[in-house]
């Protein structure tokens, strides 16, 4: 009985695996190496794609900074009479500033130093022209915002002009400002315009009627909620 059981157990056991030849081992090793090589190539392709994206992004940023520098100079070139060498030099200056700001945003002190360098590139006649242009640009910005509010309130041109005069009279521009970033207190933001308009409403009756004042107050109401 016992010999029969031993024989049955022996028959039920898994057969011994066939011994692998050297050729089988080499074939398995070659397959593993092939898998590793594919993984290495995939990682290399991914790294190359990432590097290309970074390079493309950097090139796009540089193009944008170049364009911004060009249009910045173009904005003032005609008004102050920049020469070709001055324009080229100022474009490079603005481009360099933009690159520095990408690394670390400039403080007011840095902008004041930049304004000094900027001033030194201009002639004695060009400095007051640029300061006037900067002031005029701010006034145009104020007029643009007030014009939008006036159109919403359906004010006629004469009443709109009266509103502009009253609001502009609340601002006291500093002489000689060339870069507003160096004088943040001189920058007239839409929030300052809104506050100036609110404080001027009481002095605008007349020329505005009560209905026109109410319409103007209604026009600025959505913007008041956006103000922190």
C-alpha positions in Angstrom: 0.0 0.0 0.0 2.7 2.4 1.0 4.8 1.8 -2.1 1.7 2.6 -4.2 1.1 5.9 -2.4 4.7 6.9 -2.9 4.4 6.1 -6.6 1.2 8.2 -6.8 2.9 11.2 -5.1 5.8 11.0 -7.4 3.6 11.0 -10.4 1.6 14.1 -9.1 4.8 16.2 -8.7 5.7 18.8 -11.3 8.3 17.6 -13.7 11.7 19.1 -13.3 12.2 22.1 -15.5 14.5 21.4 -18.4 18.0 22.9 -17.9 18.6 26.1 -19.9 21.3 26.2 -22.4 23.9 29.0 -22.7 22.1 30.1 -25.9 18.8 30.5 -24.0 20.5 32.6 -21.3 22.1 34.8 -24.0 18.7 35.2 -25.7 17.0 36.2 -22.4 19.8 38.7 -21.7 19.5 40.2 -25.1 15.7 40.7 -24.6 16.4 42.4 -21.2 19.0 44.7 -22.8 16.5 45.5 -25.6 13.9 46.5 -23.1 16.4 48.7 -21.2 17.6 50.3 -24.4 14.0 51.2 -25.3 13.4 52.7 -21.9 16.6 54.7 -22.3 15.6 55.9 -25.7 12.1 56.9 -24.5 13.6 58.9 -21.6 16.0 60.6 -24.0 13.2 61.5 -26.4 11.1 62.9 -23.4 14.1 65.0 -22.2 14.7 66.3 -25.7 11.1 67.3 -26.1 11.1 69.0 -22.7 14.3 70.9 -23.5 12.8 72.0 -26.9 9.7 73.3 -25.1 11.9 75.2 -22.6 14.0 76.6 -25.5 10.9 77.6 -27.5 9.3 79.3 -24.5 12.5 81.2 -23.8 12.8 82.3 -27.4 9.1 83.4 -27.4 9.7 85.4 -24.2 12.8 87.1 -25.7 10.8 88.0 -28.8 8.1 89.5 -26.7 10.5 91.5 -24.7 12.2 92.7 -27.9 8.8 93.8 -29.3 7.8 95.5 -26.1 11.1 97.4 -26.1 10.6 98.4 -29.7 7.0 99.7 -29.2 8.0 101.4 -25.9 10.6 103.5 -27.8 8.3 104.0 -30.8 5.7 105.4 -28.4 8.0 108.3 -27.5 10.3 108.6 -30.4 8.4 111.0 -32.5 7.2 113.1 -29.6 10.7 113.8 -28.2 12.7 113.5 -31.4 14.9 110.5 -30.8 17.8 109.9 -33.1 18.4 106.5 -34.6 21.3 105.7 -32.2 19.2 106.9 -29.3 16.3 104.7 -30.3 18.5 101.6 -30.7 20.2 102.3 -27.4 17.0 102.7 -25.6 15.5 99.5 -27.1 18.5 97.6 -25.7 18.1 99.3 -22.4 14.4 98.5 -22.1 15.1 94.9 -23.2 17.8 94.5 -20.5 15.4 95.9 -17.9 12.7 93.4 -18.9 15.1 90.6 -18.6 16.2 91.7 -15.2 12.5 92.0 -14.1 11.9 88.4 -15.2 14.6 87.2 -12.7 13.5 89.6 -10.0 10.8 92.4 -10.1 12.4 95.8 -9.8 11.8 97.9 -6.7 11.0 101.6 -6.7 14.7 102.3 -5.9 15.8 100.3 -8.9 13.3 102.2 -11.1 14.7 105.5 -9.8 18.2 104.4 -10.8 16.9 103.4 -14.2 15.2 106.7 -14.6 18.5 108.4 -13.9 20.2 106.4 -16.6 17.3 107.1 -19.0 17.5 110.8 -18.3 21.2 110.8 -19.1 20.6 109.3 -22.6 18.4 112.3 -23.5 19.4 115.9 -24.4 18.4 118.9 -22.3 15.6 119.6 -24.8 14.3 116.1 -24.9 13.8 115.6 -21.1 10.9 118.2 -20.7 9.3 116.8 -23.9 9.3 113.3 -22.5 8.0 114.5 -19.2 5.2 116.3 -21.0 4.4 113.2 -23.1 4.2 111.1 -19.9 1.8 113.6 -18.4 -0.3 113.8 -21.5 -0.6 110.0 -21.7 -1.9 110.0 -18.2 -4.4 112.7 -19.0 -5.6 110.7 -22.0 -6.0 107.7 -19.8 -8.2 109.7 -17.4 -10.2 111.1 -20.3 -10.7 107.6 -21.7 -12.1 106.3 -18.4 -14.3 109.3 -17.8 -15.6 109.2 -21.4 -16.7 105.6 -20.8 -18.6 106.5 -17.7 -20.1 109.6 -19.4 -21.3 107.5 -22.4 -22.9 105.0 -20.0 -24.6 107.9 -18.2 -25.6 109.4 -21.7 -24.0 112.8 -21.0 -23.5 115.2 -23.9 -20.0 116.4 -24.9 -20.3 119.6 -23.0 -21.2 117.9 -19.7 -18.5 115.3 -20.3 -15.9 118.0 -20.7 -17.0 119.6 -17.4 -16.6 116.2 -15.7 -13.1 115.8 -17.2 -12.0 119.2 -16.1 -13.2 118.7 -12.5 -11.5 115.3 -12.2 -8.3 116.3 -13.8 -8.1 119.2 -11.4 -7.9 116.9 -8.5 -4.5 115.5 -9.7 -1.2 117.4 -9.2 1.3 115.9 -11.5 5.0 116.1 -10.4 7.3 117.8 -12.9 10.1 115.8 -14.6 8.6 112.4 -14.3 10.1 110.1 -17.0 9.2 106.7 -15.7 6.1 106.3 -13.7 7.4 103.1 -12.1 9.9 105.3 -10.3 7.0 107.5 -9.0 4.2 105.1 -8.1 2.3 107.9 -6.3 2.1 109.7 -9.6 0.5 106.7 -11.5 -3.2 107.4 -12.1 -4.9 104.1 -11.9 -8.6 103.5 -12.7 -9.2 103.2 -8.9 -7.8 106.7 -8.4 -9.9 108.0 -11.3 -13.0 106.4 -9.7 -12.2 108.0 -6.3 -11.6 111.4 -7.9 -14.9 111.2 -9.8 -16.8 110.3 -6.7 -15.3 113.2 -4.8 -16.0 115.6 -7.7 -19.7 114.7 -8.1 -20.7 117.2 -5.4 -19.0 120.0 -7.2 -20.7 119.1 -10.5 -24.2 120.3 -9.7 -24.4 122.5 -11.8 -23.4 121.9 -14.6 -24.9 118.4 -14.2 -28.6 118.1 -13.3 -29.6 115.8 -10.5 -30.7 113.2 -13.0 -27.4 113.3 -14.8 -25.5 113.0 -11.5 -27.7 110.0 -10.6 -27.0 108.5 -14.0 -23.2 109.0 -13.5 -23.4 107.4 -10.1 -25.2 104.5 -11.5 -22.6 104.1 -14.3 -19.7 103.8 -11.8 -21.5 101.5 -9.4 -20.3 98.2 -11.0 -16.7 99.5 -10.8 -17.0 100.4 -7.2 -17.7 96.8 -6.3 -14.4 95.8 -8.0 -12.4 98.2 -5.9 -10.7 96.6 -2.9 
